[in-house]
Amino acid sequence: MMQTRTKSFVLYAGLLVGIILSMFPFYWLIVMATRTTSDIYRFPPQLWFGSHFLDNITRVLQQINFAGAFFNTLFVAGSVTLLVLFFDSLAGFAFAKFDFPGKKVLFIVLLATMMVPSQLSLVPSFVMMASFGWVGTFKALIIPGMVNAFGIFWIRQYAEESIPKELLDAGRMDGCSFFRLYLNVALPILRPAFAFLGAFTFIGAWNDYLWPLIVLTDERKFTLQIALSQLNGIYNTDYAMVIAGTLLAVLPLIILFLFISRQFISDLAAGAVKD
């Protein structure tokens, strides 16, 4: 009994330490957003909240078009996420539950593309966007990102284990087409996989900096990451202002994560009860 209590204490103590270490960067971000740049350089560091948060936020809103960049980013990230969920789930479902010529070869090629660094495709992608006349438009941000190999692989692995073959056979006997099976059978079961892939894709599109920096030319279409980079001065940088802007950009992701995590856990629990 004593040994069990000791193991439980060590386990919970380790979990508590892990939570503190993982949450401290967010706490530190909030603290620095409420202080001045001179406070950031102080030693020992200031570990409690200051009184300059509203001043820092006001200067951020004065320096950049934060609202416009926010809605640009929301539109791009939301569009990319919806397209990825649709196309990747279709492809992943087909790879998992249907046989067609060249299936194994195509899947191997798909996995091989995951090993190619994304930076290698920047020049060819830009040339393609220029030839289409999409440079400087949101289409250059949305269309290239509407399908990705990881999403197809993730949905394929999840569907292969979670969708019973007998359920699909029953649907076929009832005369269901591929899209009917996808909509009525696959989608309800794939909800936990959608929650993870949706959050993963949205966060990646929200935080993307390099590709928007290359293809966007109109300041009115800048995304948040490009707009926040304008807060850095040539000779002097107000880091308190930059951190405050970063905090504003991170808050939607935290809210999304809290919502998606609850949905993800509830869907897993529902699946466990059904099983």
C-alpha positions in Angstrom: 0.0 0.0 0.0 2.8 2.4 0.9 4.6 1.6 -2.3 1.5 2.3 -4.3 1.1 5.7 -2.6 4.7 6.5 -3.3 4.4 5.7 -7.0 1.2 7.8 -7.2 2.9 10.7 -5.5 6.0 10.5 -7.8 3.6 10.3 -10.8 1.5 13.3 -9.8 4.6 15.3 -8.8 6.2 14.7 -12.2 2.9 15.7 -14.0 2.8 18.9 -11.9 6.4 19.8 -12.8 5.6 19.1 -16.4 2.5 21.3 -16.4 4.5 24.1 -14.7 7.3 23.9 -17.2 5.0 23.8 -20.2 2.8 26.7 -18.9 5.6 29.0 -17.8 6.4 30.3 -21.3 2.8 31.5 -21.7 2.8 33.0 -18.3 6.1 34.8 -19.1 4.7 36.0 -22.4 1.7 37.6 -20.5 4.0 39.2 -17.8 6.3 40.7 -20.4 3.3 42.1 -22.4 2.4 44.1 -19.3 5.8 45.6 -18.7 8.2 48.0 -20.5 11.2 47.0 -22.6 13.6 48.1 -19.8 11.8 45.7 -17.4 12.6 42.8 -19.8 16.3 43.4 -19.4 16.2 43.6 -15.6 18.0 41.1 -13.4 16.6 39.5 -11.5 13.7 39.2 -13.9 10.3 40.6 -13.1 8.0 37.7 -12.5 4.8 39.5 -11.7 2.4 41.6 -13.9 3.1 45.2 -14.6 0.8 48.1 -15.5 1.7 48.9 -19.1 -0.4 46.3 -21.0 -2.9 48.8 -22.3 -0.1 51.2 -23.4 1.6 48.3 -25.3 -1.6 47.2 -27.0 -2.4 50.8 -28.0 1.0 51.2 -29.6 0.6 47.9 -31.5 -2.7 49.1 -32.9 -1.2 52.4 -33.9 1.8 50.9 -35.6 0.1 48.2 -37.7 -3.3 47.4 -39.2 -3.9 44.7 -36.6 -7.6 44.2 -37.3 -7.1 43.9 -41.0 -4.2 41.5 -40.7 -6.2 39.5 -38.1 -9.2 39.0 -40.4 -6.9 38.2 -43.4 -5.2 35.5 -41.4 -8.5 34.2 -40.1 -9.8 33.9 -43.7 -6.7 32.2 -45.0 -6.3 29.8 -42.1 -10.0 29.0 -42.1 -10.1 28.4 -45.8 -7.0 26.2 -45.8 -8.3 24.2 -42.9 -11.7 23.5 -44.5 -10.2 22.5 -47.8 -7.6 20.2 -46.1 -10.3 18.5 -44.0 -12.4 17.8 -47.1 -9.8 16.7 -49.6 -7.5 14.9 -47.2 -10.4 13.0 -45.6 -11.6 11.9 -49.1 -8.2 10.7 -50.1 -7.4 9.1 -46.7 -10.7 7.3 -46.7 -10.1 6.0 -50.2 -6.6 4.8 -49.3 -7.9 3.1 -46.2 -11.0 1.3 -47.4 -11.0 1.0 -51.2 -8.8 -0.9 -53.6 -7.8 0.7 -56.9 -4.9 0.3 -59.4 -1.6 1.7 -58.2 -2.8 2.2 -54.6 0.4 1.0 -52.9 2.7 2.9 -55.3 0.7 6.1 -54.9 0.8 5.8 -51.1 4.6 5.3 -51.1 5.0 8.4 -53.3 2.8 10.3 -50.9 5.0 9.2 -47.9 8.1 10.2 -49.9 6.8 13.7 -50.3 6.7 14.1 -46.5 10.4 13.7 -46.4 11.1 16.6 -48.8 11.8 19.9 -46.9 9.1 22.5 -47.7 11.8 25.1 -48.4 12.9 23.3 -51.5 9.5 23.9 -53.1 9.5 27.7 -52.5 11.0 28.7 -55.8 9.0 26.3 -58.0 5.8 27.3 -56.1 6.5 31.0 -56.6 7.1 30.4 -60.3 3.8 28.6 -60.6 1.9 31.3 -58.7 3.5 34.0 -61.0 2.6 32.1 -64.1 -1.0 31.9 -62.8 -1.0 35.6 -62.0 -1.7 34.8 -58.3 1.2 36.6 -56.7 -0.1 39.2 -54.2 -3.5 37.4 -53.8 -5.0 35.1 -51.2 -5.2 32.3 -53.8 -1.5 31.9 -53.6 -1.8 31.2 -49.9 -4.9 29.0 -50.0 -4.7 26.8 -53.1 -1.2 25.4 -52.6 -2.1 24.5 -49.0 -5.5 22.8 -49.6 -4.0 19.3 -49.6 -1.1 17.9 -47.6 0.5 14.5 -47.4 0.4 14.4 -43.6 -3.4 14.9 -43.5 -4.0 12.1 -45.9 -1.6 9.8 -44.0 -3.3 10.7 -40.7 -6.9 10.1 -41.9 -5.8 6.9 -43.7 -4.3 5.5 -40.5 -7.3 6.5 -38.4 -9.9 5.3 -40.9 -8.2 1.9 -41.4 -8.5 1.1 -37.7 -11.8 2.8 -36.7 -14.1 2.1 -39.6 -15.4 -1.5 -39.7 -15.4 -3.2 -43.1 -18.8 -4.7 -42.2 -20.3 -1.3 -41.9 -19.1 -0.3 -45.3 -20.4 -3.6 -46.8 -23.8 -3.0 -45.2 -23.8 0.5 -46.8 -23.0 -0.9 -50.2 -25.8 -3.5 -49.9 -28.2 -0.6 -49.3 -27.0 1.0 -52.5 -24.7 3.7 -51.0 -22.2 5.3 -53.4 -18.7 6.4 -52.4 -19.8 9.9 -51.4 -22.8 8.5 -49.5 -20.5 6.1 -47.5 -18.1 9.0 -46.9 -20.8 11.4 -45.7 -23.0 9.0 -43.7 -20.5 6.4 -42.5 -17.0 7.8 -42.5 -17.5 11.4 -41.3 -19.2 10.6 -38.0 -16.5 8.1 -37.1 -13.7 10.4 -38.2 -14.7 13.3 -36.0 -11.8 12.9 -33.5 -9.3 12.7 -36.4 -10.9 15.8 -37.9 -10.5 17.7 -34.6 -6.8 17.0 -34.5 -6.1 17.6 -38.1 -8.2 20.8 -38.1 -6.4 22.2 -35.2 -3.0 21.2 -36.6 -3.7 22.7 -40.0 -5.3 25.9 -38.6 -2.3 26.6 -36.3 0.2 25.9 -39.1 -1.6 28.3 -41.5 -2.1 30.9 -38.7 1.6 30.9 -37.9 2.9 30.7 -41.4 5.4 33.5 -42.1 7.8 32.6 -44.9 5.4 31.8 -47.7 3.1 34.9 -47.1 6.3 37.0 -46.9 7.3 35.8 -50.4 3.9 36.0 -52.3 2.1 38.9 -50.6 2.8 42.3 -52.1 -0.2 44.4 -51.0 0.0 45.7 -47.4 -3.8 45.5 -47.1 -3.5 41.7 -47.5 -0.7 41.1 -45.0 -1.3 38.3 -42.5 -0.6 38.7 -38.8 2.9 37.3 -38.9 3.9 39.7 -41.6 2.2 42.6 -39.9 3.9 41.8 -36.5 7.3 41.7 -38.2 6.8 45.4 -39.0 7.0 46.2 -35.3 10.7 45.5 -35.3 12.6 48.8 -35.8 15.7 49.2 -37.9 17.8 50.6 -35.1 15.7 50.1 -32.0 13.0 47.6 -31.1 10.3 48.0 -28.4 10.2 44.4 -27.3 7.3 45.0 -24.9 5.2 46.2 -27.8 6.3 43.2 -29.9 5.4 40.8 -27.1 2.0 42.4 -26.6 1.3 42.0 -30.3 2.5 38.4 -30.2 0.1 37.8 -27.2 -2.8 39.2 -29.2 -1.9 36.8 -32.1 -1.6 33.8 -29.8 -4.8 34.2 -27.9 -7.1 32.9 -30.7 -4.9 29.8 -31.0 -5.2 29.1 -27.2 -9.0 29.5 -27.4 -9.1 27.1 -30.4 -6.9 24.6 -28.6 -9.2 24.6 -25.5 -12.3 24.1 -27.7 -10.8 21.4 -29.9 -9.3 19.5 -27.0 -12.6 19.3 -25.3 -14.3 18.1 -28.5 -11.5 15.7 -29.2 -11.7 14.1 -25.7 -15.5 14.0 -25.8 -15.5 12.2 -29.2 -12.9 9.7 -28.0 -15.0 9.0 -24.9 -18.1 8.6 -27.0 -16.3 6.1 -29.2 -15.1 4.2 -26.2 -18.6 3.9 -24.8 -20.0 2.7 -28.2 -17.3 0.1 -28.4 
